[in-house]
Amino acid sequence: MIVLGIDPGTQKAGFALVKDGPATPPLAQGIEPLQTLIERMSALSTQYDIGAVALGHGTHAGTLGQMLESLKLPVHLVDEHETTLQARALYFADHPPRGWRRLIPLGMQLPPRPIDDYAAVLIARRYLGRLEEG
Protein backbone atom coordinates (compact mmCIF):
# COMPACT_ATOMS: atom_id res chain seq x y z
CA MET A 1 0.00 0.00 0.00
CA ILE A 2 1.15 3.53 -0.74
CA VAL A 3 0.38 6.13 1.93
CA LEU A 4 0.47 9.88 1.48
CA GLY A 5 1.86 11.40 4.68
CA ILE A 6 1.18 15.07 5.31
CA ASP A 7 2.69 17.28 7.99
CA PRO A 8 0.37 20.32 8.10
CA GLY A 9 1.59 23.78 8.99
CA THR A 10 0.19 27.28 9.00
CA GLN A 11 1.35 28.28 5.50
CA LYS A 12 2.93 25.15 4.05
CA ALA A 13 2.76 21.39 4.43
CA GLY A 14 5.32 18.66 4.03
CA PHE A 15 4.24 15.61 2.06
CA ALA A 16 5.70 12.19 1.36
CA LEU A 17 4.56 9.12 -0.54
CA VAL A 18 5.66 6.07 1.41
CA LYS A 19 5.28 2.48 0.27
CA ASP A 20 4.62 -0.26 2.79
CA GLY A 21 7.84 -2.07 3.58
CA PRO A 22 10.78 -2.01 5.94
CA ALA A 23 12.29 1.49 5.76
CA THR A 24 11.81 1.90 2.03
CA PRO A 25 12.75 5.37 0.75
CA PRO A 26 9.85 7.67 -0.12
CA LEU A 27 8.54 7.56 -3.68
CA ALA A 28 8.16 11.35 -3.59
CA GLN A 29 8.45 14.07 -0.99
CA GLY A 30 8.46 17.82 -0.77
CA ILE A 31 7.06 20.94 0.82
CA GLU A 32 4.13 22.74 -0.75
CA PRO A 33 2.29 25.99 0.08
CA LEU A 34 -1.23 25.29 1.38
CA GLN A 35 -2.74 27.24 -1.56
CA THR A 36 -1.40 24.69 -4.08
CA LEU A 37 -1.28 21.57 -1.91
CA ILE A 38 -4.54 20.00 -3.09
CA GLU A 39 -3.61 20.48 -6.76
CA ARG A 40 -0.21 18.84 -6.15
CA MET A 41 -1.76 15.95 -4.17
CA SER A 42 -4.36 15.44 -6.89
CA ALA A 43 -1.58 15.13 -9.47
CA LEU A 44 0.23 12.61 -7.26
CA SER A 45 -2.95 10.58 -6.77
CA THR A 46 -3.31 10.18 -10.55
CA GLN A 47 0.33 9.16 -10.86
CA TYR A 48 0.40 6.71 -7.91
CA ASP A 49 -2.14 4.27 -6.49
CA ILE A 50 -2.49 5.91 -3.07
CA GLY A 51 -4.42 3.84 -0.54
CA ALA A 52 -4.78 6.37 2.29
CA VAL A 53 -3.74 9.76 3.59
CA ALA A 54 -1.97 9.96 6.96
CA LEU A 55 -2.48 13.49 8.22
CA GLY A 56 -0.48 14.75 11.17
CA HIS A 57 -2.82 15.72 14.01
CA GLY A 58 -1.39 19.18 14.62
CA THR A 59 -1.64 22.72 13.33
CA HIS A 60 -4.48 23.18 10.81
CA ALA A 61 -5.18 19.43 10.61
CA GLY A 62 -8.96 19.96 10.76
CA THR A 63 -9.04 22.52 7.97
CA LEU A 64 -6.62 20.58 5.81
CA GLY A 65 -8.53 17.35 6.42
CA GLN A 66 -11.65 18.94 4.96
CA MET A 67 -9.68 20.11 1.94
CA LEU A 68 -8.23 16.63 1.41
CA GLU A 69 -11.71 15.08 1.17
CA SER A 70 -11.78 16.26 -2.46
CA LEU A 71 -9.14 13.61 -3.24
CA LYS A 72 -11.68 10.87 -2.46
CA LEU A 73 -9.14 9.02 -0.29
CA PRO A 74 -9.56 7.91 3.33
CA VAL A 75 -7.90 10.46 5.65
CA HIS A 76 -6.53 9.20 8.98
CA LEU A 77 -5.27 11.49 11.73
CA VAL A 78 -1.89 10.40 13.12
CA ASP A 79 -0.16 11.60 16.27
CA GLU A 80 2.82 13.72 15.24
CA HIS A 81 4.40 13.94 18.69
CA GLU A 82 8.21 14.40 18.40
CA THR A 83 8.22 14.06 14.60
CA THR A 84 10.23 17.27 14.22
CA LEU A 85 13.05 15.94 16.37
CA GLN A 86 12.98 12.55 14.64
CA ALA A 87 12.77 14.25 11.22
CA ARG A 88 15.98 16.11 11.98
CA ALA A 89 17.73 12.80 12.72
CA LEU A 90 16.31 11.29 9.51
CA TYR A 91 17.49 14.30 7.51
CA PHE A 92 21.04 13.99 8.86
CA ALA A 93 21.01 10.24 8.16
CA ASP A 94 20.30 11.08 4.50
CA HIS A 95 22.60 14.13 4.43
CA PRO A 96 25.46 13.65 6.89
CA PRO A 97 27.40 16.82 7.72
CA ARG A 98 30.66 17.30 5.86
CA GLY A 99 33.85 19.20 6.58
CA TRP A 100 34.10 20.90 9.92
CA ARG A 101 30.35 20.41 10.57
CA ARG A 102 30.92 16.69 11.10
CA LEU A 103 32.81 17.60 14.28
CA ILE A 104 29.75 19.26 15.84
CA PRO A 105 27.27 16.91 17.58
CA LEU A 106 24.13 16.47 15.48
CA GLY A 107 21.94 17.51 18.40
CA MET A 108 23.47 20.97 18.18
CA GLN A 109 22.95 21.36 14.42
CA LEU A 110 19.95 22.49 12.43
CA PRO A 111 19.26 21.35 8.87
CA PRO A 112 19.88 24.07 6.26
CA ARG A 113 16.30 23.84 5.00
CA PRO A 114 12.79 23.12 6.34
CA ILE A 115 12.28 19.41 7.07
CA ASP A 116 8.48 19.18 6.97
CA ASP A 117 8.76 16.55 4.24
CA TYR A 118 10.83 14.33 6.54
CA ALA A 119 8.17 14.74 9.24
CA ALA A 120 5.60 13.62 6.64
CA VAL A 121 7.67 10.48 5.99
CA LEU A 122 7.53 9.68 9.70
CA ILE A 123 3.78 10.35 9.87
CA ALA A 124 3.17 7.96 6.97
CA ARG A 125 5.41 5.31 8.57
CA ARG A 126 3.54 5.66 11.88
CA TYR A 127 0.28 5.04 10.09
CA LEU A 128 1.70 1.98 8.32
CA GLY A 129 3.04 0.74 11.66
CA ARG A 130 -0.45 1.02 13.15
CA LEU A 131 -1.81 -1.10 10.31
CA GLU A 132 0.79 -3.79 10.92
CA GLU A 133 0.01 -3.88 14.65
CA GLY A 134 -3.61 -4.38 14.39
C-alpha positions as CSV (number, residue, x, y, z in Angstrom):
1,M,0.0,0.0,0.0
2,I,1.2,3.5,-0.7
3,V,0.4,6.1,1.9
4,L,0.5,9.9,1.5
5,G,1.9,11.4,4.7
6,I,1.2,15.1,5.3
7,D,2.7,17.3,8.0
8,P,0.4,20.3,8.1
9,G,1.6,23.8,9.0
10,T,0.2,27.3,9.0
11,Q,1.4,28.3,5.5
12,K,2.9,25.1,4.0
13,A,2.8,21.4,4.4
14,G,5.3,18.7,4.0
15,F,4.2,15.6,2.1
16,A,5.7,12.2,1.4
17,L,4.6,9.1,-0.5
18,V,5.7,6.1,1.4
19,K,5.3,2.5,0.3
20,D,4.6,-0.3,2.8
21,G,7.8,-2.1,3.6
22,P,10.8,-2.0,5.9
23,A,12.3,1.5,5.8
24,T,11.8,1.9,2.0
25,P,12.8,5.4,0.8
26,P,9.8,7.7,-0.1
27,L,8.5,7.6,-3.7
28,A,8.2,11.3,-3.6
29,Q,8.5,14.1,-1.0
30,G,8.5,17.8,-0.8
31,I,7.1,20.9,0.8
32,E,4.1,22.7,-0.8
33,P,2.3,26.0,0.1
34,L,-1.2,25.3,1.4
35,Q,-2.7,27.2,-1.6
36,T,-1.4,24.7,-4.1
37,L,-1.3,21.6,-1.9
38,I,-4.5,20.0,-3.1
39,E,-3.6,20.5,-6.8
40,R,-0.2,18.8,-6.1
41,M,-1.8,15.9,-4.2
42,S,-4.4,15.4,-6.9
43,A,-1.6,15.1,-9.5
44,L,0.2,12.6,-7.3
45,S,-3.0,10.6,-6.8
46,T,-3.3,10.2,-10.5
47,Q,0.3,9.2,-10.9
48,Y,0.4,6.7,-7.9
49,D,-2.1,4.3,-6.5
50,I,-2.5,5.9,-3.1
51,G,-4.4,3.8,-0.5
52,A,-4.8,6.4,2.3
53,V,-3.7,9.8,3.6
54,A,-2.0,10.0,7.0
55,L,-2.5,13.5,8.2
56,G,-0.5,14.8,11.2
57,H,-2.8,15.7,14.0
58,G,-1.4,19.2,14.6
59,T,-1.6,22.7,13.3
60,H,-4.5,23.2,10.8
61,A,-5.2,19.4,10.6
62,G,-9.0,20.0,10.8
63,T,-9.0,22.5,8.0
64,L,-6.6,20.6,5.8
65,G,-8.5,17.3,6.4
66,Q,-11.7,18.9,5.0
67,M,-9.7,20.1,1.9
68,L,-8.2,16.6,1.4
69,E,-11.7,15.1,1.2
70,S,-11.8,16.3,-2.5
71,L,-9.1,13.6,-3.2
72,K,-11.7,10.9,-2.5
73,L,-9.1,9.0,-0.3
74,P,-9.6,7.9,3.3
75,V,-7.9,10.5,5.6
76,H,-6.5,9.2,9.0
77,L,-5.3,11.5,11.7
78,V,-1.9,10.4,13.1
79,D,-0.2,11.6,16.3
80,E,2.8,13.7,15.2
81,H,4.4,13.9,18.7
82,E,8.2,14.4,18.4
83,T,8.2,14.1,14.6
84,T,10.2,17.3,14.2
85,L,13.1,15.9,16.4
86,Q,13.0,12.6,14.6
87,A,12.8,14.3,11.2
88,R,16.0,16.1,12.0
89,A,17.7,12.8,12.7
90,L,16.3,11.3,9.5
91,Y,17.5,14.3,7.5
92,F,21.0,14.0,8.9
93,A,21.0,10.2,8.2
94,D,20.3,11.1,4.5
95,H,22.6,14.1,4.4
96,P,25.5,13.7,6.9
97,P,27.4,16.8,7.7
98,R,30.7,17.3,5.9
99,G,33.9,19.2,6.6
100,W,34.1,20.9,9.9
101,R,30.3,20.4,10.6
102,R,30.9,16.7,11.1
103,L,32.8,17.6,14.3
104,I,29.8,19.3,15.8
105,P,27.3,16.9,17.6
106,L,24.1,16.5,15.5
107,G,21.9,17.5,18.4
108,M,23.5,21.0,18.2
109,Q,22.9,21.4,14.4
110,L,19.9,22.5,12.4
111,P,19.3,21.4,8.9
112,P,19.9,24.1,6.3
113,R,16.3,23.8,5.0
114,P,12.8,23.1,6.3
115,I,12.3,19.4,7.1
116,D,8.5,19.2,7.0
117,D,8.8,16.5,4.2
118,Y,10.8,14.3,6.5
119,A,8.2,14.7,9.2
120,A,5.6,13.6,6.6
121,V,7.7,10.5,6.0
122,L,7.5,9.7,9.7
123,I,3.8,10.3,9.9
124,A,3.2,8.0,7.0
125,R,5.4,5.3,8.6
126,R,3.5,5.7,11.9
127,Y,0.3,5.0,10.1
128,L,1.7,2.0,8.3
129,G,3.0,0.7,11.7
130,R,-0.5,1.0,13.1
131,L,-1.8,-1.1,10.3
132,E,0.8,-3.8,10.9
133,E,0.0,-3.9,14.7
134,G,-3.6,-4.4,14.4
